[in-house]
Amino acid sequence: MLGAQRKDHLRTLLATEGRVVAKAVAAELGISEDSVRRDLRELAEAGECIRVYGGALPVPAADAPVAQRRAVATESKQRVARAAIALIRPGSTVILDGGTTALAMARMLPHDAELTVITPSPAVALAALEGSPARVVMVGGELTRHSAVTGGALAQEAVSRLSADVFFLGVTGIDRDHGLTTGRLDDAVTKRALAARSADVFVLGSSEKIGAVSRFPVLRLDEVSGVVVDPEDRSPSALEYCEPSPGGPILE
């Protein structure tokens, strides 16, 4: 079988089965596992899959650029945002991550002039400023085109001087085995830094993120206070996050 045919077969498995197990594909096609791993590596370098131990997974929909993500699971994100808003205590300091669910939260903030909102996202900052009397603080740094949030050395310096009661973390993958992941290395570094400066960390878990795995790890599940899932998502993959975890409550 030609290399192009093997890759087409791998793409089909990713689309229909949601995973590729290198050992199984090698046995099925009568080729070496090294050949399968090489094909998967090339597909991953082209952005067509995510390499994991033993094989590969599809690229999550949440890894798309921010402009495309606005149309993904919009109703689920609204429900997650409403559930997360209920966790905000009056007068607290809150970090809202970048992303479409955090943007929905910014538009739902309580009418609390004592609230402080910190964010690396200009869109989230503007929404918070326009929709609430909260004090709004922007994290400085270089603005990335893919996720439209600040990052880099300037952002790291700014984050090191901040502290917050709670961080609402946006990721692109939430998986029991692989933890919390995102599609960009700089974003992962900034998210970890923000989490380290926060007393509590809650993950925003809209439906398209549950069970997905992206390329770069952010935190383990036992390192966060909880995952806020869509209360109307009754799928098995979402329901498992409604059970208590070693790191804290998993919330609906």
Secondary structure, DSSP 8 states (H G I E B T S, - for coil): --HHHHHHHHHHHHHHHS-EEHHHHHHHHT--HHHHHHHHHHHHHTTS-EEETTEEE---GGGS-HHHHTTSSHHHHHHHHHHHHTT--TT-EEEE-SSHHHHHHHTT--S-TT-EEEES-HHHHHHHHHH---EEEE--SEE-TTT--EEHHHHHHHHTT--EEEEEEE-SEEETTTEEEES-HHHHHHHHHHHHTEEEEEEEE-GGGBT---SEEEE-GGGSSEEEE-TT--SHHHHGGGS-BTTB--B-
